[in-house]
Amino acid sequence: SFSDQVTGRGFQNVFQDVSKASTLGRAQFDGTLALARAAGETIERAAILYEDTAYGTSQAQGLRDAAQAAGIAVPLDEGYPLGITDATPLVAKLRASGAQVVFPVSYLNDSLLIIRSMRQQGLDLPAIGGAGYVIPDFQRGLGPFAEGVLSIAPANYDQAPEYTERFRKRFGYFMVHEALEHAVLMDNLARAMEAAKSAAPAAIRDALRATSFTEGWSLAMGAAGVKYDDTGLNTRAVPVMVQWRGTELVTVWPEALAKAPAA
């Protein structure tokens, strides 16, 4: 779960390995600007589309904050209910907005509708997604329409292939970020129990907070591993920008973690 509310309500026994949605939104925007600058492009107008759940609204706020900080106009900032059946009205508004890029924050079914509607209507501006854009069914559902689509992700399998390739061998496709993050959580939980020498909840909680996880699955979250703060949030989480290349997702930003340049 990405919602800012997960570790923002003062609970003592909740831990979050991934970045908050607002952090993901800021990284989604800032990473796009960085890639545009590297390509010699200037972005002046951006559109934000988001499903109106706790996740979507939190990430959209991060996008807004980043756009304001960068002085970039947002001519379209549109929320929509989860589970739409027709993206045509959204795409019509997007076309009319004059935006140069669009940041759609959507779960899988909505992401398929939005990108398919855009491409079928000849709207080929860059789409930089969040959530449903980083799972194999996105590429399977869109085929060539998925090629080159960018997305922000809380983690990507190509950061620690020595661990994540086990998943591919078993299931036949790359390790999706949810599976990766659950593996990190379970590994950290086991290590905390070993450090605490106890299965008591309070002892495990204290060990999770006190430990700097720099071995094992935690490395899949980035080279720095995992360290939780007093709210339970992983302070070392680094969002990554990924891009579809055929049936694979490749990390293209930040530069320190990129496995290939953005295309």
KAJORA-V956366 format. One record per pair of residues at least 6 apart in sequence whose C-alpha atoms are under 8 Angstrom apart, sorted by the first residue. I is the first residue (numbers start at 1). J is the second residue. If there is no record, write none. Layout:
i->I j->J
i->I j->J
This chain:
i->1 j->16
i->1 j->18
i->1 j->55
i->2 j->18
i->2 j->19
i->2 j->20
i->2 j->21
i->2 j->55
i->3 j->20
i->3 j->21
i->3 j->22
i->3 j->54
i->3 j->55
i->3 j->58
i->3 j->59
i->4 j->20
i->4 j->21
i->4 j->22
i->4 j->55
i->4 j->58
i->6 j->14
i->6 j->16
i->7 j->14
i->7 j->15
i->7 j->16
i->7 j->231
i->7 j->232
i->7 j->233
i->8 j->231
i->10 j->231
i->11 j->231
i->12 j->205
i->12 j->231
i->12 j->232
i->13 j->205
i->13 j->232
i->14 j->231
i->14 j->232
i->15 j->228
i->15 j->231
i->15 j->232
i->15 j->233
i->15 j->234
i->16 j->228
i->16 j->232
i->16 j->233
i->16 j->234
i->17 j->181
i->17 j->184
i->17 j->185
i->17 j->226
i->17 j->228
i->17 j->233
i->17 j->234
i->17 j->237
i->18 j->154
i->18 j->155
i->18 j->181
i->18 j->233
i->18 j->234
i->18 j->237
i->19 j->154
i->19 j->233
i->19 j->234
i->19 j->237
i->19 j->238
i->19 j->239
i->21 j->55
i->21 j->56
i->21 j->58
i->21 j->59
i->21 j->62
i->22 j->58
i->22 j->59
i->22 j->60
i->22 j->61
i->22 j->62
i->22 j->63
i->23 j->59
i->23 j->62
i->24 j->59
i->24 j->62
i->24 j->152
i->24 j->153
i->24 j->154
i->24 j->239
i->25 j->58
i->25 j->59
i->25 j->60
i->25 j->61
i->25 j->62
i->25 j->63
i->25 j->66
i->26 j->59
i->26 j->62
i->26 j->63
i->26 j->64
i->26 j->65
i->26 j->66
i->27 j->152
i->27 j->239
i->27 j->240
i->28 j->63
i->28 j->103
i->28 j->128
i->28 j->129
i->28 j->130
i->28 j->151
i->28 j->152
i->28 j->241
i->29 j->63
i->29 j->66
i->29 j->67
i->29 j->103
i->30 j->66
i->31 j->241
i->31 j->253
i->31 j->254
i->32 j->128
i->33 j->42
i->33 j->43
i->35 j->253
i->35 j->262
i->36 j->42
i->36 j->43
i->43 j->72
i->43 j->100
i->43 j->101
i->44 j->72
i->44 j->73
i->44 j->100
i->45 j->72
i->45 j->73
i->45 j->74
i->45 j->75
i->45 j->98
i->45 j->99
i->45 j->100
i->45 j->101
i->46 j->72
i->46 j->73
i->46 j->74
i->46 j->75
i->46 j->76
i->46 j->99
i->46 j->100
i->46 j->101
i->46 j->102
i->46 j->103
i->47 j->74
i->47 j->75
i->47 j->76
i->47 j->77
i->47 j->94
i->47 j->97
i->47 j->99
i->47 j->100
i->47 j->101
i->47 j->102
i->47 j->103
i->48 j->60
i->48 j->63
i->48 j->74
i->48 j->76
i->48 j->77
i->48 j->78
i->48 j->102
i->48 j->103
i->48 j->104
i->48 j->105
i->49 j->60
i->49 j->76
i->49 j->77
i->49 j->78
i->49 j->79
i->49 j->80
i->49 j->102
i->49 j->103
i->49 j->104
i->49 j->105
i->50 j->56
i->50 j->57
i->50 j->60
i->50 j->78
i->50 j->79
i->50 j->80
i->50 j->104
i->50 j->105
i->50 j->106
i->51 j->57
i->51 j->79
i->51 j->80
i->51 j->81
i->51 j->82
i->51 j->105
i->51 j->106
i->51 j->107
i->52 j->79
i->52 j->80
i->52 j->81
i->52 j->82
i->53 j->81
i->53 j->82
i->56 j->105
i->56 j->106
i->57 j->79
i->59 j->105
i->60 j->105
i->64 j->74
i->67 j->73
i->67 j->74
i->74 j->99
i->75 j->97
i->75 j->98
i->75 j->99
i->76 j->93
i->76 j->94
i->76 j->97
i->76 j->99
i->82 j->107
i->82 j->110
i->83 j->109
i->83 j->110
i->84 j->110
i->85 j->110
i->85 j->113
i->86 j->113
i->87 j->110
i->87 j->113
i->87 j->114
i->87 j->117
i->88 j->114
i->88 j->117
i->90 j->114
i->91 j->114
i->91 j->117
i->91 j->118
i->94 j->102
i->95 j->123
i->100 j->125
i->100 j->126
i->101 j->125
i->101 j->126
i->101 j->127
i->101 j->128
i->102 j->125
i->102 j->126
i->102 j->127
i->102 j->128
i->103 j->127
i->103 j->128
i->103 j->129
i->103 j->130
i->104 j->111
i->104 j->127
i->104 j->128
i->104 j->129
i->104 j->130
i->105 j->111
i->105 j->129
i->105 j->130
i->105 j->131
i->105 j->132
i->106 j->129
i->106 j->130
i->106 j->131
i->106 j->132
i->106 j->133
i->107 j->130
i->107 j->131
i->107 j->132
i->107 j->133
i->108 j->131
i->108 j->132
i->108 j->133
i->108 j->137
i->108 j->138
i->109 j->132
i->110 j->132
i->111 j->132
i->111 j->133
i->111 j->138
i->112 j->138
i->112 j->141
i->112 j->142
i->115 j->127
i->115 j->145
i->115 j->146
i->116 j->142
i->116 j->145
i->118 j->124
i->119 j->145
i->126 j->149
i->126 j->150
i->127 j->149
i->127 j->150
i->127 j->151
i->128 j->149
i->128 j->150
i->128 j->151
i->128 j->152
i->129 j->149
i->129 j->150
i->129 j->151
i->129 j->152
i->130 j->151
i->130 j->152
i->130 j->153
i->131 j->151
i->131 j->152
i->131 j->153
i->132 j->138
i->133 j->150
i->133 j->151
i->134 j->151
i->134 j->153
i->134 j->176
i->134 j->177
i->134 j->242
i->134 j->249
i->135 j->176
i->136 j->173
i->136 j->174
i->136 j->176
i->136 j->247
i->138 j->146
i->139 j->146
i->139 j->147
i->139 j->244
i->139 j->247
i->146 j->244
i->147 j->244
i->147 j->245
i->147 j->246
i->148 j->243
i->148 j->244
i->148 j->245
i->148 j->263
i->149 j->243
i->149 j->244
i->150 j->241
i->150 j->242
i->150 j->243
i->150 j->244
i->151 j->241
i->151 j->242
i->151 j->243
i->152 j->239
i->152 j->240
i->152 j->241
i->152 j->242
i->153 j->177
i->153 j->239
i->153 j->240
i->153 j->241
i->153 j->242
i->154 j->177
i->154 j->221
i->154 j->237
i->154 j->238
i->154 j->239
i->154 j->240
i->155 j->177
i->155 j->180
i->155 j->181
i->155 j->220
i->155 j->221
i->155 j->222
i->155 j->238
i->155 j->239
i->155 j->240
i->156 j->176
i->156 j->177
i->156 j->180
i->156 j->220
i->156 j->221
i->156 j->240
i->156 j->242
i->156 j->249
i->156 j->251
i->157 j->164
i->157 j->174
i->157 j->175
i->157 j->176
i->157 j->177
i->157 j->180
i->157 j->220
i->158 j->164
i->158 j->250
i->158 j->251
i->158 j->259
i->159 j->219
i->159 j->220
i->159 j->221
i->159 j->222
i->159 j->257
i->160 j->219
i->160 j->220
i->163 j->217
i->163 j->220
i->164 j->174
i->164 j->175
i->164 j->180
i->165 j->174
i->165 j->175
i->167 j->173
i->167 j->174
i->167 j->175
i->168 j->174
i->168 j->175
i->174 j->248
i->180 j->220
i->181 j->221
i->183 j->217
i->184 j->217
i->184 j->218
i->184 j->220
i->184 j->221
i->187 j->216
i->187 j->217
i->187 j->218
i->188 j->208
i->188 j->213
i->188 j->218
i->189 j->204
i->189 j->208
i->192 j->204
i->192 j->207
i->192 j->208
i->192 j->211
i->193 j->199
i->193 j->203
i->193 j->204
i->193 j->207
i->195 j->207
i->196 j->203
i->196 j->204
i->196 j->207
i->198 j->204
i->208 j->228
i->209 j->227
i->209 j->228
i->209 j->229
i->209 j->230
i->209 j->232
i->210 j->228
i->211 j->227
i->212 j->225
i->212 j->226
i->212 j->227
i->212 j->228
i->213 j->225
i->213 j->226
i->213 j->227
i->214 j->223
i->214 j->224
i->214 j->225
i->214 j->226
i->215 j->225
i->218 j->225
i->218 j->226
i->219 j->225
i->219 j->226
i->221 j->237
i->221 j->238
i->222 j->236
i->222 j->237
i->222 j->238
i->222 j->257
i->224 j->236
i->225 j->236
i->225 j->237
i->226 j->234
i->226 j->235
i->226 j->236
i->226 j->237
i->227 j->233
i->227 j->234
i->227 j->235
i->227 j->236
i->228 j->234
i->228 j->235
i->229 j->235
i->240 j->251
i->240 j->252
i->240 j->253
i->240 j->254
i->240 j->257
i->241 j->251
i->241 j->252
i->241 j->253
i->241 j->254
i->242 j->249
i->242 j->250
i->242 j->251
i->242 j->252
i->242 j->253
i->243 j->249
i->243 j->250
i->243 j->251
i->243 j->252
i->243 j->262
i->244 j->250
i->250 j->258
i->250 j->259
i->250 j->260
i->251 j->257
i->251 j->258
i->251 j->259
i->251 j->260
i->252 j->258
i->252 j->259
i->252 j->260
i->252 j->261
i->252 j->262
i->253 j->261
i->253 j->262
